[in-house]
Amino acid sequence: MSHTKGALYLLVDGPAVLGWHEWRALDEANSARHLRDALAPLVADGTLPAQPLEPLLHLLSGAMNEAALWLATEPSALADTGAALGRLLEALRSPR
């Protein structure tokens, strides 16, 4: 099985097989938790502007999930996608 096929199985078939609610619970317990743990101190120390954490978490998670789906079919775009994510995150920083 190719890396692309494996990623598509995980990202497309996983939610279909497990059901949306189970998939979301697994995401919340894993990647969303890690993203929340990374974002919370950045908001607390002023690196990111003061804001409710959950909307930011879900917006960034959605963007990264969509990027993962796209990269599963366009793996050659990994470097450009990583650079775009870096620019997106940099734009979120509080002005210093």
N, CA, C and O atoms as CSV, one atom per row, in Angstrom:
chain,resi,resn,atom,element,x,y,z
A,1,MET,N,N,0.844,-1.174,0.000
A,1,MET,CA,C,0.000,0.000,0.000
A,1,MET,C,C,0.889,1.237,0.000
A,1,MET,O,O,1.862,1.310,0.751
A,2,SER,N,N,0.560,2.187,-0.827
A,2,SER,CA,C,1.347,3.415,-0.889
A,2,SER,C,C,1.027,4.304,0.304
A,2,SER,O,O,-0.011,4.162,0.950
A,3,HIS,N,N,1.945,5.223,0.581
A,3,HIS,CA,C,1.739,6.202,1.656
A,3,HIS,C,C,0.461,6.998,1.391
A,3,HIS,O,O,-0.316,7.261,2.308
A,4,THR,N,N,0.252,7.379,0.130
A,4,THR,CA,C,-0.935,8.161,-0.238
A,4,THR,C,C,-2.210,7.381,0.053
A,4,THR,O,O,-3.154,7.919,0.631
A,5,LYS,N,N,-2.237,6.105,-0.351
A,5,LYS,CA,C,-3.427,5.290,-0.098
A,5,LYS,C,C,-3.669,5.115,1.392
A,5,LYS,O,O,-4.811,5.178,1.849
A,6,GLY,N,N,-2.605,4.896,2.148
A,6,GLY,CA,C,-2.746,4.734,3.593
A,6,GLY,C,C,-3.298,5.983,4.257
A,6,GLY,O,O,-4.155,5.902,5.136
A,7,ALA,N,N,-2.806,7.132,3.834
A,7,ALA,CA,C,-3.290,8.394,4.401
A,7,ALA,C,C,-4.759,8.610,4.055
A,7,ALA,O,O,-5.541,9.057,4.894
A,8,LEU,N,N,-5.128,8.294,2.828
A,8,LEU,CA,C,-6.531,8.454,2.436
A,8,LEU,C,C,-7.431,7.495,3.210
A,8,LEU,O,O,-8.527,7.872,3.623
A,9,TYR,N,N,-6.977,6.258,3.408
A,9,TYR,CA,C,-7.770,5.324,4.217
A,9,TYR,C,C,-8.007,5.901,5.600
A,9,TYR,O,O,-9.130,5.888,6.103
A,10,LEU,N,N,-6.953,6.404,6.208
A,10,LEU,CA,C,-7.060,6.959,7.550
A,10,LEU,C,C,-7.976,8.184,7.581
A,10,LEU,O,O,-8.878,8.267,8.414
A,11,LEU,N,N,-7.744,9.126,6.679
A,11,LEU,CA,C,-8.422,10.420,6.741
A,11,LEU,C,C,-9.836,10.412,6.180
A,11,LEU,O,O,-10.670,11.215,6.600
A,12,VAL,N,N,-10.118,9.519,5.240
A,12,VAL,CA,C,-11.447,9.476,4.627
A,12,VAL,C,C,-12.254,8.304,5.173
A,12,VAL,O,O,-13.389,8.476,5.616
A,13,ASP,N,N,-11.666,7.124,5.138
A,13,ASP,CA,C,-12.406,5.939,5.566
A,13,ASP,C,C,-12.519,5.846,7.083
A,13,ASP,O,O,-13.503,5.313,7.596
A,14,GLY,N,N,-11.531,6.354,7.803
A,14,GLY,CA,C,-11.576,6.293,9.261
A,14,GLY,C,C,-12.857,6.885,9.837
A,14,GLY,O,O,-13.553,6.209,10.595
A,15,PRO,N,N,-13.186,8.134,9.495
A,15,PRO,CA,C,-14.431,8.707,10.018
A,15,PRO,C,C,-15.670,7.941,9.553
A,15,PRO,O,O,-16.637,7.811,10.304
A,16,ALA,N,N,-15.644,7.433,8.317
A,16,ALA,CA,C,-16.806,6.705,7.811
A,16,ALA,C,C,-17.007,5.382,8.555
A,16,ALA,O,O,-18.139,4.998,8.849
A,17,VAL,N,N,-15.920,4.698,8.854
A,17,VAL,CA,C,-16.006,3.394,9.517
A,17,VAL,C,C,-16.355,3.563,10.997
A,17,VAL,O,O,-17.220,2.860,11.521
A,18,LEU,N,N,-15.684,4.488,11.659
A,18,LEU,CA,C,-15.896,4.667,13.093
A,18,LEU,C,C,-17.173,5.434,13.412
A,18,LEU,O,O,-17.748,5.278,14.489
A,19,GLY,N,N,-17.604,6.249,12.484
A,19,GLY,CA,C,-18.705,7.172,12.739
A,19,GLY,C,C,-18.137,8.525,13.140
A,19,GLY,O,O,-17.097,8.611,13.792
A,20,TRP,N,N,-18.828,9.562,12.747
A,20,TRP,CA,C,-18.324,10.919,12.953
A,20,TRP,C,C,-18.093,11.237,14.427
A,20,TRP,O,O,-17.073,11.831,14.776
A,21,HIS,N,N,-19.025,10.849,15.296
A,21,HIS,CA,C,-18.889,11.198,16.715
A,21,HIS,C,C,-17.689,10.504,17.358
A,21,HIS,O,O,-16.973,11.110,18.155
A,22,GLU,N,N,-17.472,9.236,17.013
A,22,GLU,CA,C,-16.311,8.518,17.552
A,22,GLU,C,C,-15.013,9.115,17.011
A,22,GLU,O,O,-14.039,9.268,17.748
A,23,TRP,N,N,-15.006,9.448,15.729
A,23,TRP,CA,C,-13.821,10.052,15.111
A,23,TRP,C,C,-13.483,11.379,15.798
A,23,TRP,O,O,-12.323,11.653,16.108
A,24,ARG,N,N,-14.508,12.189,16.029
A,24,ARG,CA,C,-14.290,13.490,16.684
A,24,ARG,C,C,-13.795,13.294,18.118
A,24,ARG,O,O,-12.943,14.054,18.577
A,25,ALA,N,N,-14.307,12.296,18.831
A,25,ALA,CA,C,-13.856,12.030,20.199
A,25,ALA,C,C,-12.386,11.624,20.197
A,25,ALA,O,O,-11.620,12.056,21.058
A,26,LEU,N,N,-11.992,10.796,19.235
A,26,LEU,CA,C,-10.584,10.408,19.133
A,26,LEU,C,C,-9.710,11.611,18.795
A,26,LEU,O,O,-8.621,11.763,19.349
A,27,ASP,N,N,-10.178,12.461,17.894
A,27,ASP,CA,C,-9.425,13.663,17.542
A,27,ASP,C,C,-9.284,14.578,18.755
A,27,ASP,O,O,-8.206,15.112,19.015
A,28,GLU,N,N,-10.360,14.753,19.484
A,28,GLU,CA,C,-10.333,15.614,20.672
A,28,GLU,C,C,-9.356,15.081,21.710
A,28,GLU,O,O,-8.631,15.852,22.338
A,29,ALA,N,N,-9.336,13.775,21.890
A,29,ALA,CA,C,-8.471,13.166,22.901
A,29,ALA,C,C,-7.001,13.157,22.490
A,29,ALA,O,O,-6.119,12.982,23.331
A,30,ASN,N,N,-6.744,13.343,21.220
A,30,ASN,CA,C,-5.369,13.237,20.728
A,30,ASN,C,C,-4.888,14.544,20.122
A,30,ASN,O,O,-4.322,15.373,20.835
A,31,SER,N,N,-5.092,14.749,18.854
A,31,SER,CA,C,-4.476,15.915,18.204
A,31,SER,C,C,-5.031,17.242,18.720
A,31,SER,O,O,-4.275,18.200,18.878
A,32,ALA,N,N,-6.326,17.316,18.981
A,32,ALA,CA,C,-6.876,18.580,19.491
A,32,ALA,C,C,-6.310,18.904,20.871
A,32,ALA,O,O,-6.055,20.065,21.190
A,33,ARG,N,N,-6.117,17.873,21.681
A,33,ARG,CA,C,-5.549,18.093,23.017
A,33,ARG,C,C,-4.130,18.640,22.914
A,33,ARG,O,O,-3.753,19.555,23.646
A,34,HIS,N,N,-3.342,18.067,21.993
A,34,HIS,CA,C,-1.970,18.550,21.824
A,34,HIS,C,C,-1.939,19.976,21.275
A,34,HIS,O,O,-1.121,20.794,21.698
A,35,LEU,N,N,-2.825,20.263,20.342
A,35,LEU,CA,C,-2.882,21.621,19.799
A,35,LEU,C,C,-3.313,22.611,20.884
A,35,LEU,O,O,-2.754,23.703,20.987
A,36,ARG,N,N,-4.301,22.234,21.688
A,36,ARG,CA,C,-4.739,23.097,22.799
A,36,ARG,C,C,-3.588,23.336,23.773
A,36,ARG,O,O,-3.373,24.460,24.228
A,37,ASP,N,N,-2.852,22.273,24.089
A,37,ASP,CA,C,-1.711,22.388,25.006
A,37,ASP,C,C,-0.620,23.296,24.438
A,37,ASP,O,O,0.102,23.944,25.196
A,38,ALA,N,N,-0.498,23.345,23.127
A,38,ALA,CA,C,0.497,24.219,22.498
A,38,ALA,C,C,0.008,25.664,22.427
A,38,ALA,O,O,0.794,26.594,22.608
A,39,LEU,N,N,-1.282,25.856,22.165
A,39,LEU,CA,C,-1.813,27.213,22.000
A,39,LEU,C,C,-2.023,27.945,23.326
A,39,LEU,O,O,-1.784,29.150,23.409
A,40,ALA,N,N,-2.464,27.237,24.353
A,40,ALA,CA,C,-2.815,27.891,25.623
A,40,ALA,C,C,-1.678,28.740,26.195
A,40,ALA,O,O,-1.922,29.885,26.574
A,41,PRO,N,N,-0.444,28.227,26.274
A,41,PRO,CA,C,0.618,29.081,26.816
A,41,PRO,C,C,0.948,30.264,25.909
A,41,PRO,O,O,1.389,31.308,26.390
A,42,LEU,N,N,0.738,30.111,24.604
A,42,LEU,CA,C,1.020,31.219,23.681
A,42,LEU,C,C,0.022,32.360,23.864
A,42,LEU,O,O,0.380,33.530,23.727
A,43,VAL,N,N,-1.222,32.022,24.172
A,43,VAL,CA,C,-2.217,33.052,24.483
A,43,VAL,C,C,-1.918,33.633,25.864
A,43,VAL,O,O,-1.990,34.846,26.059
A,44,ALA,N,N,-1.590,32.781,26.804
A,44,ALA,CA,C,-1.327,33.229,28.183
A,44,ALA,C,C,-0.136,34.176,28.264
A,44,ALA,O,O,-0.167,35.135,29.035
A,45,ASP,N,N,0.922,33.924,27.473
A,45,ASP,CA,C,2.115,34.781,27.567
A,45,ASP,C,C,2.104,35.957,26.589
A,45,ASP,O,O,3.066,36.722,26.522
A,46,GLY,N,N,1.007,36.099,25.826
A,46,GLY,CA,C,0.883,37.243,24.933
A,46,GLY,C,C,1.508,37.042,23.562
A,46,GLY,O,O,1.478,37.958,22.741
A,47,THR,N,N,2.075,35.867,23.290
A,47,THR,CA,C,2.608,35.605,21.949
A,47,THR,C,C,1.478,35.681,20.933
A,47,THR,O,O,1.655,36.205,19.833
A,48,LEU,N,N,0.313,35.153,21.309
A,48,LEU,CA,C,-0.910,35.292,20.517
A,48,LEU,C,C,-1.836,36.239,21.264
A,48,LEU,O,O,-1.826,36.258,22.495
A,49,PRO,N,N,-2.631,37.020,20.555
A,49,PRO,CA,C,-3.539,37.947,21.233
A,49,PRO,C,C,-4.504,37.206,22.165
A,49,PRO,O,O,-4.872,36.059,21.911
A,50,ALA,N,N,-4.905,37.877,23.241
A,50,ALA,CA,C,-5.893,37.318,24.160
A,50,ALA,C,C,-7.163,37.019,23.379
A,50,ALA,O,O,-7.677,37.874,22.658
A,51,GLN,N,N,-7.659,35.807,23.529
A,51,GLN,CA,C,-8.842,35.375,22.783
A,51,GLN,C,C,-9.329,34.062,23.357
A,51,GLN,O,O,-8.578,33.354,24.029
A,52,PRO,N,N,-10.596,33.731,23.091
A,52,PRO,CA,C,-11.069,32.405,23.485
A,52,PRO,C,C,-10.287,31.338,22.714
A,52,PRO,O,O,-10.089,31.462,21.505
A,53,LEU,N,N,-9.853,30.314,23.402
A,53,LEU,CA,C,-8.992,29.305,22.801
A,53,LEU,C,C,-9.732,28.348,21.867
A,53,LEU,O,O,-9.194,27.963,20.829
A,54,GLU,N,N,-10.949,27.963,22.218
A,54,GLU,CA,C,-11.647,26.931,21.438
A,54,GLU,C,C,-11.900,27.321,19.981
A,54,GLU,O,O,-11.674,26.487,19.104
A,55,PRO,N,N,-12.356,28.543,19.670
A,55,PRO,CA,C,-12.529,28.878,18.251
A,55,PRO,C,C,-11.215,28.816,17.465
A,55,PRO,O,O,-11.176,28.308,16.345
A,56,LEU,N,N,-10.152,29.332,18.061
A,56,LEU,CA,C,-8.848,29.287,17.407
A,56,LEU,C,C,-8.413,27.844,17.190
A,56,LEU,O,O,-7.938,27.492,16.110
A,57,LEU,N,N,-8.572,27.023,18.197
A,57,LEU,CA,C,-8.222,25.611,18.114
A,57,LEU,C,C,-8.954,24.931,16.962
A,57,LEU,O,O,-8.335,24.222,16.170
A,58,HIS,N,N,-10.252,25.139,16.863
A,58,HIS,CA,C,-11.036,24.463,15.827
A,58,HIS,C,C,-10.735,25.011,14.430
A,58,HIS,O,O,-10.735,24.254,13.460
A,59,LEU,N,N,-10.484,26.288,14.319
A,59,LEU,CA,C,-10.116,26.850,13.013
A,59,LEU,C,C,-8.781,26.295,12.537
A,59,LEU,O,O,-8.658,25.882,11.384
A,60,LEU,N,N,-7.789,26.280,13.405
A,60,LEU,CA,C,-6.476,25.756,13.018
A,60,LEU,C,C,-6.534,24.252,12.758
A,60,LEU,O,O,-5.918,23.759,11.814
A,61,SER,N,N,-7.264,23.533,13.586
A,61,SER,CA,C,-7.397,22.094,13.390
A,61,SER,C,C,-8.055,21.801,12.038
A,61,SER,O,O,-7.613,20.909,11.313
A,62,GLY,N,N,-9.088,22.535,11.706
A,62,GLY,CA,C,-9.752,22.338,10.413
A,62,GLY,C,C,-8.820,22.620,9.247
A,62,GLY,O,O,-8.805,21.884,8.260
A,63,ALA,N,N,-8.050,23.679,9.364
A,63,ALA,CA,C,-7.102,24.008,8.290
A,63,ALA,C,C,-6.052,22.914,8.139
A,63,ALA,O,O,-5.703,22.529,7.023
A,64,MET,N,N,-5.553,22.416,9.262
A,64,MET,CA,C,-4.521,21.376,9.187
A,64,MET,C,C,-5.101,20.041,8.723
A,64,MET,O,O,-4.429,19.296,8.010
A,65,ASN,N,N,-6.334,19.727,9.114
A,65,ASN,CA,C,-6.975,18.509,8.621
A,65,ASN,C,C,-7.189,18.585,7.117
A,65,ASN,O,O,-6.965,17.600,6.413
A,66,GLU,N,N,-7.612,19.722,6.620
A,66,GLU,CA,C,-7.796,19.891,5.176
A,66,GLU,C,C,-6.459,19.781,4.452
A,66,GLU,O,O,-6.378,19.175,3.384
A,67,ALA,N,N,-5.421,20.358,5.024
A,67,ALA,CA,C,-4.090,20.244,4.420
A,67,ALA,C,C,-3.647,18.782,4.372
A,67,ALA,O,O,-3.055,18.347,3.385
A,68,ALA,N,N,-3.930,18.024,5.432
A,68,ALA,CA,C,-3.563,16.605,5.450
A,68,ALA,C,C,-4.289,15.830,4.357
A,68,ALA,O,O,-3.697,14.977,3.696
A,69,LEU,N,N,-5.567,16.126,4.170
A,69,LEU,CA,C,-6.318,15.470,3.087
A,69,LEU,C,C,-5.719,15.808,1.729
A,69,LEU,O,O,-5.562,14.931,0.879
A,70,TRP,N,N,-5.394,17.049,1.528
A,70,TRP,CA,C,-4.828,17.470,0.252
A,70,TRP,C,C,-3.452,16.840,0.039
A,70,TRP,O,O,-3.142,16.359,-1.050
A,71,LEU,N,N,-2.638,16.849,1.086
A,71,LEU,CA,C,-1.294,16.280,0.959
A,71,LEU,C,C,-1.318,14.776,0.706
A,71,LEU,O,O,-0.368,14.227,0.148
A,72,ALA,N,N,-2.389,14.110,1.110
A,72,ALA,CA,C,-2.493,12.678,0.833
A,72,ALA,C,C,-2.549,12.409,-0.665
A,72,ALA,O,O,-2.183,11.323,-1.114
A,73,THR,N,N,-3.004,13.388,-1.437
A,73,THR,CA,C,-3.051,13.217,-2.894
A,73,THR,C,C,-1.984,14.043,-3.610
A,73,THR,O,O,-1.740,13.842,-4.800
A,74,GLU,N,N,-1.358,14.954,-2.905
A,74,GLU,CA,C,-0.310,15.817,-3.468
A,74,GLU,C,C,0.903,15.844,-2.548
A,74,GLU,O,O,1.273,16.913,-2.062
A,75,PRO,N,N,1.531,14.702,-2.297
A,75,PRO,CA,C,2.633,14.686,-1.327
A,75,PRO,C,C,3.810,15.561,-1.722
A,75,PRO,O,O,4.600,15.948,-0.860
A,76,SER,N,N,3.947,15.878,-2.987
A,76,SER,CA,C,5.057,16.741,-3.407
A,76,SER,C,C,4.880,18.179,-2.923
A,76,SER,O,O,5.808,18.982,-3.024
A,77,ALA,N,N,3.706,18.511,-2.401
A,77,ALA,CA,C,3.439,19.870,-1.922
A,77,ALA,C,C,3.738,20.040,-0.436
A,77,ALA,O,O,3.375,21.057,0.156
A,78,LEU,N,N,4.392,19.064,0.165
A,78,LEU,CA,C,4.637,19.123,1.608
A,78,LEU,C,C,5.435,20.360,2.018
A,78,LEU,O,O,5.053,21.046,2.966
A,79,ALA,N,N,6.516,20.655,1.335
A,79,ALA,CA,C,7.349,21.809,1.713
A,79,ALA,C,C,6.569,23.112,1.582
A,79,ALA,O,O,6.619,23.960,2.473
A,80,ASP,N,N,5.852,23.274,0.478
A,80,ASP,CA,C,5.065,24.498,0.287
A,80,ASP,C,C,3.945,24.613,1.316
A,80,ASP,O,O,3.640,25.706,1.793
A,81,THR,N,N,3.337,23.481,1.655
A,81,THR,CA,C,2.259,23.492,2.642
A,81,THR,C,C,2.807,23.831,4.023
A,81,THR,O,O,2.194,24.599,4.765
A,82,GLY,N,N,3.954,23.265,4.368
A,82,GLY,CA,C,4.592,23.604,5.636
A,82,GLY,C,C,4.945,25.077,5.725
A,82,GLY,O,O,4.772,25.704,6.770
A,83,ALA,N,N,5.439,25.629,4.624
A,83,ALA,CA,C,5.775,27.059,4.599
A,83,ALA,C,C,4.518,27.913,4.738
A,83,ALA,O,O,4.525,28.922,5.444
A,84,ALA,N,N,3.446,27.515,4.069
A,84,ALA,CA,C,2.182,28.263,4.170
A,84,ALA,C,C,1.643,28.212,5.595
A,84,ALA,O,O,1.151,29.217,6.108
A,85,LEU,N,N,1.732,27.049,6.236
A,85,LEU,CA,C,1.287,26.938,7.625
A,85,LEU,C,C,2.138,27.832,8.523
A,85,LEU,O,O,1.613,28.486,9.425
A,86,GLY,N,N,3.431,27.863,8.285
A,86,GLY,CA,C,4.301,28.744,9.055
A,86,GLY,C,C,3.909,30.207,8.915
A,86,GLY,O,O,3.893,30.950,9.897
A,87,ARG,N,N,3.592,30.618,7.689
A,87,ARG,CA,C,3.165,32.017,7.469
A,87,ARG,C,C,1.833,32.293,8.152
A,87,ARG,O,O,1.644,33.361,8.734
A,88,LEU,N,N,0.911,31.342,8.086
A,88,LEU,CA,C,-0.373,31.495,8.741
A,88,LEU,C,C,-0.197,31.663,10.246
A,88,LEU,O,O,-0.787,32.562,10.846
A,89,LEU,N,N,0.605,30.811,10.849
A,89,LEU,CA,C,0.815,30.890,12.294
A,89,LEU,C,C,1.556,32.171,12.677
A,89,LEU,O,O,1.251,32.782,13.701
A,90,GLU,N,N,2.497,32.564,11.885
A,90,GLU,CA,C,3.233,33.812,12.158
A,90,GLU,C,C,2.293,35.012,12.112
A,90,GLU,O,O,2.446,35.949,12.896
A,91,ALA,N,N,1.327,34.992,11.204
A,91,ALA,CA,C,0.373,36.100,11.086
A,91,ALA,C,C,-0.541,36.207,12.305
A,91,ALA,O,O,-1.132,37.261,12.540
A,92,LEU,N,N,-0.663,35.151,13.066
A,92,LEU,CA,C,-1.515,35.157,14.259
A,92,LEU,C,C,-0.837,35.820,15.462
A,92,LEU,O,O,-1.500,36.175,16.437
A,93,ARG,N,N,0.476,35.982,15.388
A,93,ARG,CA,C,1.225,36.515,16.541
A,93,ARG,C,C,0.783,37.923,16.883
A,93,ARG,O,O,0.350,38.697,16.030
A,94,SER,N,N,0.908,38.225,18.171
A,94,SER,CA,C,0.634,39.592,18.639
A,94,SER,C,C,1.752,40.488,18.115
A,94,SER,O,O,2.911,40.078,18.065
A,95,PRO,N,N,1.399,41.712,17.724
A,95,PRO,CA,C,2.458,42.651,17.318
A,95,PRO,C,C,3.337,42.964,18.515
A,95,PRO,O,O,2.843,43.099,19.635
A,96,ARG,N,N,4.617,43.078,18.286
A,96,ARG,CA,C,5.558,43.377,19.377
A,96,ARG,C,C,6.142,44.742,19.176
A,96,ARG,O,O,6.958,45.189,19.982
